[in-house]
Each structure stands twice: as C-alpha cells, then as structure tokens.
C-alpha cells in the first residue's frame, strides 16, 4: 500500500532505506568469506587424502626397502658361509682334525665378519665348533631346514627358531672333501634384537615388527611383543597365500597404516612376517600443522580482498552519485537541457554517461522542434475547426445519394433472382445430356473391347495355323526323307538276301568238300591197313583227317541251318519294309491333304481379321465422335456452372451491396452526429495546444 509522497511519486512505507554500497560490500564480503572457507576446507580435505596416499606409497617403498635390507643380510650370511666352506685349507683341517685351526678361524671371523651366530656341524647336524656368542658345541641343529639342505649338498637359507635361540635368519653351506659332504658352516642373524628394527626406524621413520609365524617376536611398538596377530584376514593373505597386505588396523588402541610382507625360506615356505607401519597420529599432526599455517594466510587474504573490494565499491558509487546529482539538478532546477555529465572513465558507467548525454541531446532537439511546431499546431487547430463544418454539410449530401443507390440495388436484386432460375434449368438439361452421352460411350467402349478381344483371338489362331503349316511342311519333308531312307533300306536288304544265297552256295560247296575228304580218309585208312606196320603213321593221319572231315560236315550243316533261318528273317524284313514303304506313301498323301486344309483355314482367318480391323476402325471413329460430344457437353456444363457461379456471386454481391448501403446510410448518420462532436473536440484541442505551448516554453534549449 502506498505511503508518503516523494518527488510526486508514492513510496512503500515498508521499503528499507539501505544504500547499494552497503549491500554490495556485505555481499562481496560474504562471498569472499564463503569462498575462503570452501577453499581452505577443500584444500585440507585434498591435502589429507593426498597425505594418506603419500603415506601408503611411502610405506610400500619402506616395505620394499626393508625386504631389500633383509635380503642384504641373507646375502652377507651367504658370503660368510661360502667363504668359510670353500677355503682350501678347510679340507686338511678336517682330515687332520686340527681343532686349533678351527678355533683360530672362529676367533678371526668373530672379529672381522658381521653376524650374530656361527657354527660347524657334522653330517648329523651336531655342532662341532661354535663362536663364543654362537651355537654351543654338541647342540643338535638337524631340525633346521637350512642345515638339513646343506648337509644334503645344497646351500640354503631360512627364517626360523632353533631350540634355545630366537627367531633368526640362517644360512648354511656344505663343506665338501673330495666331493663328499663332511660338514656344513652355519651363520645366523638374530631377528629378536633391536638392530634391524632400529635400522628401519632410523632409515624410514616407521614402526617395525618381526613375526615368527603369527607371534610378534620383536617390535618398536611398546607392549606388543609375545602377542599374536588377531586379524584372520591378514593371516590368511600373508601366511597362507604369501601376498603383501596393505591397509589400516588398530594396535594397542592406536590406528596405523600398515604393510605386512611374508618372510619365506628359499623353498617358498612362509615362517614369519615383516611388519612396517605409520601411525595415523603422525598424519593428523601434519594436518593440524598445515591448518595452523593455511588458515591465518587465508584469513589475511580474505581481509585484504574485502578492503580492496570496499575501495572499489566506494569509487564505483561515487561515479554513480555524479550521474544521480546531475539528474537531480535537471529535475529540480529550471529544466536546463544544456547541462551534461562529465565522462571520467570509459567503462559500463562511462557507457551510461555517454547514453545519458545522448538522450539529453535528443531531448533538447525534440523540445526545440516542438517549440517551433507550436504555432503551426495552433493554425492546424483552427483549420480543423473550419474543415469540420464543411464535412458536416458534405455528409448530408452523401446520405441522400446513398438512399437513391439503395433503391436501385433492390431493383437489380429481383432481376438477378430470375436469371439464376433460368441458369439452373439449363444446368439440369446439360446434366441429362451428359448421362446419355456416358451411356453411349460405355456401350461403344464395350463393343470396341469385344472386337479387340476377337482380333486378338484371330491373331492367336493365325499364329497357331502358321505354326501348324510350318510343322506340316517339316513333317512332309521328314516323311519324304523317311521314304527315301526306307527305299535305301529295301535295296540293302535285297543285297543282303543275294549275299546270303551266295553264303548258302558256299556252305553247300564246303559240305561237298567235307564228304569227299571223308571218302579220301576212308580210302587212306584202307591203304594204311594194307601197308601194315609201315602204314600205321599214315593211318593216324588218315584218322585225324576223317575226324576233321566229320567236324567240318557237322559245322557246315549247322551253318546251313543258320543261313536258312537268316534267309527266312530277311524275307520277313523285306515284307515289313515293303509295308513300311506303302505306309510312308499313305502318310505323305494325308499330310499333303491336311496342309491344304490348314492353308484354307489360314486364308479364312486373314479375311476375318481384315473384317474385324474394319469394325474396330468404325468403332474407334464412333468412340472419337462420342468423346468429342462428351467433351463439348462437359465444356458446356462447365461454362454453365461458371455462369451459375457468377450469377450467385452477383446475387451475393447485390446482397452485400445492399447491406453495405444500409451500413453506409447508418454510418453516414453516425458521421453526421460525430461531426457535431468533432466541432466541440476541435475547440478543446485548441485549448490544449495553448496549454502545451505554455509548458514547452519552460524548457531552456
């Protein structure tokens, strides 16, 4: 609801009187504080996450380093054992059982080499000699995996506990004389001392623990030695699977980031764990130290940004105040349009100043032109008053003319109604004619289609007749060829018959020769009998000739029978061939008669086809004439429709003109009434022009 009035405008009584400068400073300050808090929070969160990740990576490197150190210790033990076992004088010492040599060797090694325990063992694993801090003489080390493998001929290392000795790194090397294992040297580092743990703590700044299986043997974490590993997941992954474990766990109430690595013998058996860890308290301490450094710096930066923002907003509001002051002077002074705002900086506010000055220039120009147009406007008002009076008289004449035109339009409307009735009757007659033409066209189309179908059938029959004629010609040719070939066959059969008679004669001659040969053989046999012993050979030949004669006679008889059969069959073939020749003659005659009938049918079909073509031409001519009549009828119908449409349009136009004239008459009356009101308005406009001129004169241009 509007309250007090300020500068002739209502002001909301609930409106808060807060400067924009105060609002901007508060908003910018809040943004800076919020951004600083968010930036610090995100930075610390990321730093904390990165610090944990860096600690985990450092632990992995530390675990790798610890395993390398452990391997270096094993390599040192290996070197000590190998040097001792491979000495050239060790074999003589064993052969002569020179104990002084071994005692001197042990004392020398104790002073020079780096190890915790050493010993010589016999083939049963019994210590024969040990250092002053080493394994005791007579101690049985056969339970050690490394000792057993060395006595079998191969060097070995292991991580294990021996009776009476703590968890240690052990290396054993075989001593051979003439290729036979006679002893083994054993060197060991104790992992239950603080040497290895202190080295890890100093080198990597981590906590370190040595496990024998899952029991803590030695640790830099107070109060955990002798306790067991309570996490079954770690035991499964490290002691069973032989894999490293990385993660967080709690030991004695403190949180650690830790890495567990398996300790393996050279055969892969896992006997212990190397534990490397970093307390999360150290990570938190680094985080708190970072907060103590980052927060004051962020606070100082936020205060500095807020101060700079205050100076910038103050300068910005001062520039806006200059524009406001100029507007206020223009609103409360003498309306001096010649004043302008000074441009100091070319930016968004500078654009505002430029556009404001341009607006003042435009307003000054408009007011100047308005002053010049004031007199012209006054003259125009007087002219408008005179024109109003003339308009009133003209409107009176227009009203009388409109009434005369309206009477003529009523007369024209009656004539148009009569014309429309006549056109409708013509249109009905044309529609009836169109239907008759459609029926005639349909009948002609059906007849034309039937004739075309008949022509198609005639063409099909002609094609069939032509094919039949061609087939009969080919058949006639084949029959003639067959008749000729049959004559050739008959001639050849006659030749065969003649040749078979010649064979019969030859066979008769052969039979006669066989009978004569038989007689000669009989005569020869008789003569041989007369000759006695001298004719025995000739008798054998005569007998063979007789047999050959009998065989020839039998074969001649068989051949004669076969020739008689062949002759009978040839006679049958000759009779059949003659019958076939007569049949070929009859077929050829019938084919010629049929061919003549086909040619007659073909000629009749051609005559019928020509008649059908003439009928089709006549029907086509009739159909074209029908189409022309129908087209003329359609054109007439379309023309009649156009005439009918034009008449209807004329009726509609007449009605519209009549309505328009009524409206014009009514409007003219209203215009006449308005003319009087316009005269009053003209006098009011003249008064208003006078008042506007008075107000415009107040502006200084």
C-alpha positions in Angstrom: 0.0 0.0 0.0 1.3 3.4 -0.9 2.6 5.7 1.9 4.2 9.1 1.8 4.7 11.1 -1.4 8.3 11.8 -2.5 9.0 13.7 -5.8 5.3 13.3 -6.8 5.6 9.5 -6.6 4.2 7.1 -4.0 6.8 5.3 -1.8 6.1 2.0 0.0 6.3 2.6 3.8 7.9 -0.8 4.3 10.8 -0.1 1.9 14.2 -0.4 3.7 16.5 2.6 3.4 19.8 0.7 2.7 22.4 2.1 0.4 23.6 0.0 -2.6 27.1 0.5 -1.4 26.3 -1.2 1.9 24.6 -4.1 0.1 27.5 -4.6 -2.3 30.1 -4.5 0.5 28.1 -7.0 2.5 27.6 -9.3 -0.4 31.2 -9.2 -1.6 32.4 -9.8 2.0 30.1 -12.8 2.4 31.3 -14.2 -1.0 35.0 -13.7 0.0 34.5 -15.3 3.4 32.4 -18.2 2.0 35.0 -18.8 -0.9 37.8 -18.7 1.6 36.2 -21.2 3.9 35.3 -23.5 1.0 38.8 -23.2 -0.5 40.5 -23.9 2.8 38.2 -26.9 3.5 38.7 -28.4 0.1 42.4 -27.8 0.3 42.7 -29.5 3.7 40.5 -32.4 2.5 42.5 -32.9 -0.6 45.7 -32.5 1.4 44.6 -35.0 4.0 43.7 -37.5 1.3 46.9 -36.9 -0.6 48.9 -37.2 2.6 47.3 -40.6 3.4 48.0 -41.7 -0.1 51.6 -40.5 0.1 52.0 -42.3 3.4 50.7 -45.5 1.9 53.1 -45.2 -1.1 55.9 -44.4 1.4 55.1 -47.5 3.4 55.2 -49.6 0.3 58.6 -48.2 -0.6 59.7 -48.7 3.1 58.5 -52.3 3.0 60.4 -52.9 -0.3 63.4 -51.3 1.3 63.1 -53.4 4.4 62.8 -56.6 2.4 65.9 -55.5 0.4 67.8 -54.9 3.7 66.7 -58.3 4.9 67.9 -59.9 1.6 71.2 -58.0 2.0 71.6 -59.6 5.5 70.9 -63.0 4.0 73.4 -62.3 1.2 76.0 -61.3 3.9 75.4 -64.6 5.7 75.7 -66.4 2.4 79.1 -64.8 1.7 80.4 -65.6 5.1 79.3 -69.2 4.9 80.6 -69.6 1.3 84.0 -68.1 2.1 84.3 -70.4 5.1 83.2 -73.6 3.4 85.3 -73.0 0.2 88.6 -72.3 2.0 91.4 -74.5 0.5 92.8 -75.3 4.0 89.5 -76.4 5.5 89.8 -79.9 4.0 93.2 -80.5 5.6 91.9 -79.3 8.9 89.0 -81.8 8.7 91.4 -84.6 7.6 93.9 -83.9 10.5 91.1 -82.9 13.0 93.1 -79.7 13.6 90.9 -78.1 16.3 93.3 -75.2 16.8 92.8 -74.2 13.2 89.1 -74.1 13.7 89.3 -72.2 17.0 91.6 -69.6 15.4 89.3 -69.4 12.4 86.3 -68.8 14.6 88.0 -66.1 16.6 89.2 -64.3 13.4 85.7 -64.4 11.9 84.2 -63.1 15.1 86.4 -60.0 15.0 86.2 -59.4 11.2 82.7 -60.6 10.0 79.3 -59.3 10.7 77.0 -62.0 12.1 75.4 -63.0 15.4 75.8 -66.8 15.5 78.0 -69.3 13.6 79.0 -72.9 13.9 80.4 -76.0 12.2 78.2 -79.1 12.2 78.9 -82.7 11.3 76.9 -84.8 9.0 74.4 -85.5 11.7 73.8 -81.8 12.3 75.6 -81.7 15.7 77.6 -78.6 16.4 81.3 -79.5 16.5 82.6 -75.9 17.0 80.9 -72.6 17.6 81.8 -69.0 18.3 81.9 -67.5 21.8 78.5 -66.0 21.1 77.5 -68.7 18.7 75.8 -72.1 18.8 77.1 -74.3 21.7 79.2 -77.3 21.0 77.2 -80.5 20.9 73.9 -78.7 20.1 71.7 -80.6 17.6 70.8 -78.3 14.6 69.3 -81.1 12.5 65.8 -79.6 13.0 66.9 -76.6 10.9 65.7 -76.7 7.3 68.8 -74.8 6.1 71.2 -77.2 7.9 69.4 -80.3 6.5 69.6 -79.0 2.9 73.3 -78.0 3.3 74.2 -81.5 4.6 72.4 -82.9 1.5 74.8 -81.0 -0.7 73.0 -77.7 -1.5 73.4 -74.3 0.2 70.1 -72.9 1.8 68.7 -70.1 3.9 65.7 -70.0 6.2 63.9 -67.8 8.8 63.2 -70.0 11.8 63.6 -70.5 15.6 66.1 -73.1 16.9 65.9 -74.7 20.3 67.3 -72.2 22.8 67.8 -69.5 20.2 65.4 -66.7 19.0 63.8 -66.3 15.5 66.8 -65.8 13.2 67.9 -65.5 9.6 70.1 -68.6 8.9 72.4 -69.6 6.1 74.1 -73.0 5.8 76.7 -74.0 3.3 78.1 -77.5 2.7 81.8 -78.3 3.3 83.0 -80.9 0.8 86.2 -83.0 0.8 86.8 -84.9 -2.4 83.3 -84.3 -3.4 81.8 -85.7 -0.2 79.9 -83.5 2.3 81.8 -83.8 5.6 80.3 -80.8 7.4 78.4 -77.5 7.0 79.1 -74.0 8.0 76.1 -72.2 9.7 75.8 -68.3 10.0 72.8 -66.5 11.5 71.4 -63.1 12.3 69.1 -62.8 15.3 65.8 -61.0 14.4 64.8 -60.8 18.0 67.3 -57.9 18.7 66.7 -54.2 18.0 69.4 -53.9 15.4 67.1 -54.5 12.4 64.2 -52.6 13.9 66.3 -49.5 14.8 67.8 -49.5 11.3 64.2 -49.5 9.8 63.1 -46.8 12.2 66.0 -44.5 11.6 66.1 -45.1 7.8 62.4 -44.8 7.0 60.8 -43.3 10.1 58.3 -46.1 10.5 57.3 -48.7 13.1 58.6 -52.2 12.5 57.7 -55.6 13.9 59.1 -59.1 13.3 56.7 -62.1 13.5 57.6 -65.7 13.9 54.5 -67.2 12.2 51.8 -65.1 13.8 53.6 -64.2 17.1 55.3 -60.8 17.5 58.9 -61.5 18.3 60.3 -58.0 18.4 58.7 -54.6 17.7 59.2 -50.9 18.0 55.7 -50.6 19.3 55.7 -50.9 23.1 53.9 -53.7 24.8 53.1 -55.9 21.8 56.0 -58.5 22.0 54.7 -62.0 22.5 51.2 -61.2 21.3 49.5 -62.9 18.4 48.2 -61.4 15.2 44.4 -61.1 15.8 43.3 -60.3 12.3 42.4 -63.5 10.4 42.2 -61.7 7.1 45.8 -60.7 7.4 46.9 -64.1 8.5 45.1 -65.7 5.5 46.5 -63.4 2.9 50.1 -63.2 4.2 50.8 -66.5 6.0 48.7 -68.8 3.7 48.7 -67.0 0.3 52.1 -65.4 0.6 50.9 -62.0 -0.6 51.5 -58.5 0.8 48.7 -56.9 2.8 48.2 -53.1 2.8 45.6 -51.4 4.9 44.6 -49.7 8.2 44.4 -51.6 11.5 44.3 -50.8 15.2 47.1 -51.9 17.6 47.0 -51.2 21.3 44.2 -48.7 20.7 46.2 -46.7 18.1 45.4 -46.5 14.3 48.1 -47.4 11.9 48.6 -47.6 8.1 50.5 -50.8 7.7 52.1 -53.2 5.3 52.6 -56.9 6.1 55.2 -58.8 4.0 55.8 -62.6 4.3 59.3 -64.0 5.2 60.0 -67.1 3.1 62.6 -69.8 3.1 64.3 -70.5 -0.2 61.8 -73.3 -0.8 58.9 -70.8 -0.6 57.7 -71.9 2.9 56.4 -68.9 4.9 57.7 -68.8 8.5 57.2 -65.2 9.6 56.1 -61.7 8.8 57.8 -58.3 8.4 55.5 -55.5 9.6 56.0 -51.9 8.5 53.6 -49.2 9.8 53.0 -45.5 10.2 50.8 -44.1 13.0 47.8 -42.0 11.8 48.6 -39.6 14.7 51.7 -38.5 12.7 49.5 -37.9 9.7 47.0 -35.9 11.8 49.9 -33.9 13.3 51.0 -32.9 9.8 47.4 -31.9 9.0 47.0 -29.7 12.2 50.3 -28.1 11.4 49.1 -27.3 7.9 45.9 -25.8 9.3 47.9 -23.5 11.6 49.7 -22.2 8.5 46.9 -22.2 5.9 44.1 -20.6 8.0 45.9 -17.4 9.0 47.1 -16.9 5.4 43.6 -17.5 4.1 42.2 -15.1 6.7 44.7 -12.4 5.8 44.0 -12.8 2.1 40.2 -12.6 2.7 40.7 -9.3 4.8 42.9 -7.8 2.0 40.3 -8.7 -0.7 37.5 -7.2 1.4 39.4 -4.0 1.9 40.2 -3.7 -1.9 36.5 -4.5 -2.6 35.4 -1.7 -0.3 37.7 0.8 -2.0 36.5 -0.3 -5.5 32.8 -0.2 -4.5 33.3 3.3 -2.9 34.8 4.6 -6.1 32.1 3.0 -8.2 29.3 4.5 -6.1 31.0 7.9 -6.3 30.8 7.8 -10.1 27.1 6.8 -10.0 26.5 9.6 -7.5 27.8 12.1 -10.1 25.2 10.9 -12.6 22.4 11.0 -9.9 23.4 14.5 -8.9 23.1 15.7 -12.5 19.7 14.1 -12.9 18.5 15.7 -9.7 19.6 19.1 -10.8 17.7 18.7 -14.1 14.6 17.5 -12.2 14.6 20.3 -9.5 16.1 23.2 -11.4 14.8 25.3 -14.4 14.7 22.3 -16.8 18.0 23.4 -18.4 18.6 20.9 -21.2 22.1 22.3 -22.0 23.8 20.7 -19.0 25.8 17.4 -19.4 27.5 14.8 -17.2 31.3 14.8 -17.4 32.8 11.4 -18.7 35.8 10.3 -16.5 36.3 6.6 -17.2 35.3 4.6 -20.3 33.6 1.5 -18.9 30.0 0.4 -18.3 29.2 3.5 -16.2 31.0 5.5 -18.8 28.6 4.0 -21.4 25.7 5.0 -19.1 27.1 8.6 -19.1 27.5 8.6 -22.8 24.0 7.3 -23.4 22.5 9.8 -20.9 24.2 12.7 -22.6 23.0 11.4 -26.0 19.5 11.2 -24.5 19.7 14.8 -23.3 20.9 15.9 -26.8 17.9 14.1 -28.4 15.5 15.6 -25.8 16.9 19.1 -26.4 16.4 18.6 -30.1 12.9 17.3 -29.7 11.9 20.2 -27.3 13.4 22.7 -29.7 11.5 21.3 -32.7 8.3 21.1 -30.5 8.6 24.9 -29.7 8.9 25.6 -33.4 5.9 23.5 -34.2 3.7 25.1 -31.5 2.4 27.9 -33.8 1.9 25.5 -36.7 -0.2 23.3 -34.4 -2.3 26.2 -33.4 -3.0 27.1 -37.0 -3.8 23.5 -37.7 -6.4 23.5 -34.9 -8.2 26.5 -36.5 -8.1 24.8 -39.9 -9.5 21.6 -38.5 -12.4 23.5 -37.0 -13.3 25.0 -40.4 -12.9 21.7 -42.1 -15.3 20.1 -39.6 -18.1 22.4 -40.5 -17.6 21.7 -44.3 -17.6 18.0 -43.5 -21.0 18.1 -41.8 -22.6 19.6 -45.0 -20.9 17.1 -47.2 -22.2 14.2 -45.1 -25.8 15.4 -45.5 -25.4 15.2 -49.4 -23.8 11.7 -49.1 -26.8 10.4 -47.1 -29.3 11.4 -49.8 -27.1 9.8 -52.5 -26.9 6.5 -50.5 -30.7 6.3 -50.2 -31.0 6.6 -54.1 -28.4 3.9 -54.7 -30.1 1.6 -52.2 -33.4 1.8 -54.2 -31.6 0.8 -57.5 -29.9 -2.1 -55.8 -33.2 -3.6 -54.7 -34.5 -3.5 -58.3 -31.3 -5.2 -59.6 -31.6 -7.9 -56.9 -35.0 -9.0 -58.4 -33.6 -9.3 -61.9 -30.7 -11.4 -60.7 -33.1 -13.9 -59.0 -34.9 -14.5 -62.3 -31.6 -15.0 -64.2 -30.4 -17.6 -61.6 -33.6 -19.7 -62.0 -33.1 -19.9 -65.8 -29.5 -20.9 -65.4 -30.4 -23.7 -63.0 -32.9 -25.1 -65.6 -30.2 -25.1 -68.3 -27.8 -26.8 -66.0 -30.3 -29.7 -65.3 -30.7 -30.2 -69.1 -27.0 -30.4 -69.6 -26.6 -32.9 -66.8 -29.2 -35.2 -68.5 -27.4 -34.9 -71.8 -24.1 -35.9 -70.1 -25.7 -39.0 -68.7 -26.9 -40.1 -72.1 -23.5 -39.5 -73.7 -21.9 -41.5 -70.8 -24.2 -44.5 -71.6 -23.4 -44.3 -75.3 -19.7 -44.0 -74.6 -19.8 -47.1 -72.3 -21.6 -49.2 -75.0 -19.1 -48.2 -77.7 -16.2 -49.0 -75.3 -17.6 -52.4 -74.5 -18.1 -53.2 -78.2 -14.6 -52.0 -79.0 -13.2 -54.2 -76.3 -15.1 -57.2 -77.6 -13.9 -56.6 -81.2 -10.3 -56.1 -79.9 -10.5 -59.4 -78.0 -11.8 -61.2 -81.1 -8.9 -59.7 -83.2 -6.6 -61.0 -80.5 -8.1 -64.5 -80.7 -7.9 -64.4 -84.5 -4.2 -63.4 -84.3 -3.7 -66.2 -81.9 -5.4 -68.7 -84.3 -3.4 -67.3 -87.2 -0.2 -67.9 -85.2 -1.3 -71.4 -84.4 -2.2 -72.1 -88.0 1.1 -70.7 -89.2 3.0 -72.9 -86.7 0.8 -75.9 -87.8 1.6 -75.2 -91.5 5.3 -75.0 -90.7 5.0 -78.2 -88.7 3.2 -80.0 -91.7 5.9 -78.8 -94.1 8.6 -80.1 -91.8 6.6 -83.4 -91.4 6.2 -83.7 -95.1 10.0 -83.2 -95.5 10.7 -85.8 -92.8 8.2 -88.2 -94.5 9.9 -87.8 -97.8 13.3 -88.4 -96.2 11.9 -91.4 -94.4 10.5 -92.8 -97.7 13.9 -92.4 -99.4 15.7 -93.9 -96.4 13.2 -96.9 -96.5 13.9 -97.5 -100.2 17.6 -97.5 -99.4 17.0 -100.0 -96.6 15.0 -102.2 -99.0 17.8 -102.2 -101.5 20.3 -103.1 -98.9 18.1 -105.9 -97.6 17.9 -107.3 -101.2 21.7 -107.1 -101.3 21.9 -109.0 -98.0 19.4 -111.6 -99.4 21.6 -112.1 -102.5 24.7 -112.4 -100.3 23.0 -114.9 -98.0 22.2 -117.1 -101.1 25.9 -116.9 -102.0 26.8 -118.0 -98.5 24.3 -120.9 -98.9 26.1 -122.0 -102.1 29.5 -121.7 -100.4 28.2 -123.8 -97.5 26.9 -126.4 -99.9 30.4 -126.5 -101.5 32.0 -126.8 -98.1 29.7 -129.8 -97.3 30.6 -131.5 -100.6 34.3 -131.0 -99.8 33.9 -132.5 -96.4 32.1 -135.6 -97.8 34.9 -136.0 -100.4 37.6 -135.5 -97.7 35.8 -138.2 -95.6 35.9 -140.6 -98.5 39.6 -139.9 -99.0 40.2 -140.5 -95.4 38.5 -143.9 -95.6 40.5 -144.8 -98.6 43.7 -143.7 -96.9 42.8 -145.8 -93.9 42.2 -148.9 -96.1 45.5 -148.4 -97.8 47.2 -148.0 -94.5 45.8 -151.2 -93.3 47.1 -152.9 -96.4 50.5 -151.5 -95.7 50.7 -153.0 -92.3 53.3 -151.6 -89.9 54.6 -149.2 -92.5 51.2 -147.6 -92.8 50.5 -147.1 -89.1 51.6 -143.4 -89.2 49.7 -142.8 -92.3 46.6 -144.5 -90.6 46.8 -142.0 -87.8 46.9 -139.1 -90.2 44.0 -140.5 -92.2 42.0 -140.9 -88.9 42.6 -137.3 -88.0 41.6 -136.2 -91.5 38.4 -138.2 -91.1 37.6 -136.6 -87.8 38.3 -133.1 -89.3 36.0 -134.0 -92.2 33.2 -135.1 -89.9 33.7 -131.9 -87.8 33.5 -129.7 -91.0 30.5 -131.6 -92.2 28.7 -131.0 -88.8 29.7 -127.3 -88.8 28.6 -127.0 -92.5 25.2 -128.5 -91.6 24.9 -126.0 -88.6 25.9 -123.1 -90.8 23.3 -124.2 -93.4 20.6 -124.3 -90.8 21.6 -120.8 -89.5 21.7 -119.4 -93.1 18.2 -120.8 -93.7 16.9 -119.0 -90.6 18.6 -115.8 -91.6 17.1 -116.1 -95.1 13.6 -116.5 -93.6 14.2 -113.5 -91.3 15.4 -111.5 -94.3 12.3 -112.4 -96.2 10.2 -111.2 -93.2 12.2 -107.9 -93.1 11.7 -107.4 -96.8 7.9 -107.9 -96.4 7.9 -105.4 -93.5 10.0 -102.9 -95.3 7.7 -103.0 -98.3 4.7 -102.5 -96.0 6.5 -99.5 -94.4 7.2 -98.0 -97.7 3.5 -98.2 -98.6 2.6 -96.6 -95.2 5.1 -93.8 -95.8 3.3 -93.1 -99.1 -0.1 -93.0 -97.5 1.2 -90.7 -94.7 2.8 -88.4 -97.2 -0.5 -88.2 -99.2 -2.5 -87.4 -95.9 0.0 -84.8 -94.9 -0.5 -83.0 -98.2 -4.3 -83.1 -97.9 -4.1 -81.7 -94.3 -1.7 -79.0 -95.4 -4.2 -77.8 -98.0 -6.9 -77.7 -95.3 -4.6 -75.6 -93.0 -3.9 -73.2 -95.8 -7.7 -72.7 -96.4 -8.2 -72.0 -92.7 -5.3 -69.5 -92.7 -6.9 -67.6 -95.6 -10.3 -67.6 -93.9 -8.7 -66.2 -90.7 -6.9 -63.5 -92.6 -10.3 -62.4 -94.2 -11.9 -62.4 -90.8 -9.1 -60.4 -89.3 -9.4 -57.7 -92.0 -13.2 -57.5 -91.4 -12.5 -57.2 -87.6 -10.0 -54.4 -88.3 -12.6 -52.5 -90.3 -15.2 -53.0 -87.5 -12.6 -51.7 -85.0 -11.9 -48.6 -87.1 -15.6 -47.9 -87.3 -16.0 -48.3 -83.5 -12.9 -46.1 -82.9 -14.4 -43.4 -85.2 -17.7 -43.7 -83.3 -15.9 -43.6 -79.9 -13.9 -40.4 -81.0 -17.2 -38.7 -82.1 -18.7 -39.7 -78.7 -15.7 -38.3 -76.9 -15.9 -35.0 -78.8 -19.7 -34.8 -78.0 -18.9 -35.6 -74.3 -16.1 -33.0 -74.2 -18.4 -30.4 -75.7 -21.1 -31.3 -73.2 -18.6 -31.1 -70.3 -17.3 -27.8 -71.6 -20.9 -26.6 -71.9 -21.6 -27.9 -68.4 -18.5 -26.1 -67.0 -19.5 -22.9 -68.8 -23.0 -23.2 -67.3 -21.5 -23.8 -63.9 -19.3 -20.7 -64.3 -22.3 -18.7 -65.4 -24.3 -20.0 -62.4 -21.4 -19.2 -60.0 -21.1 -15.7 -61.5 -24.9 -15.3 -61.1 -24.6 -16.5 -57.5 -21.6 -14.1 -56.9 -23.7 -11.4 -58.4 -26.6 -12.2 -56.0 -24.1 -12.3 -53.1 -22.6 -9.0 -54.3 -26.0 -7.4 -54.6 -26.9 -8.5 -51.1 -23.6 -7.3 -49.8 -24.0 -4.0 -51.7 -27.5 -3.7 -50.2 -26.2 -4.5 -46.7 -23.2 -2.1 -47.3 -25.5 0.7 -48.4 -27.6 0.1 -45.3 -24.5 0.3 -43.2 -23.2 3.3 -45.2 -26.5 5.0 -44.5 -26.3 4.2 -40.9 -22.7 5.2 -40.8 -23.4 8.5 -42.6 -25.9 9.3 -39.9 -23.4 8.5 -37.2 -20.8 10.5 -39.0 -23.2 13.4 -39.1 -23.7 13.0 -35.4 -19.9 12.7 -34.9 -19.4 15.9 -36.9 -21.0 17.9 -34.2 -18.9 16.2 -31.5 -15.9 16.8 -33.6 -16.5 20.5 -33.6 -16.5 20.5 -29.8 -13.3 18.4 -29.8 -11.7 20.9 -32.2 -12.3 23.7 -29.7 -10.9 21.6 -26.9 -7.8 20.8 -29.0 -7.2 24.5 -29.5 -7.3 25.0 -25.7 -4.9 22.0 -25.2 -2.4 23.4 -27.7 -2.3 26.6 -25.8 -1.5 24.8 -22.5 1.2 22.6 -24.2 2.8 25.8 -25.6 2.9 27.3 -22.1 4.7 24.1 -20.7 7.2 23.9 -23.6 8.2 27.5 -23.0 9.5 26.5 -19.6 12.4 24.4 -21.2 15.8 26.1 -21.8 17.3 24.8 -25.1 
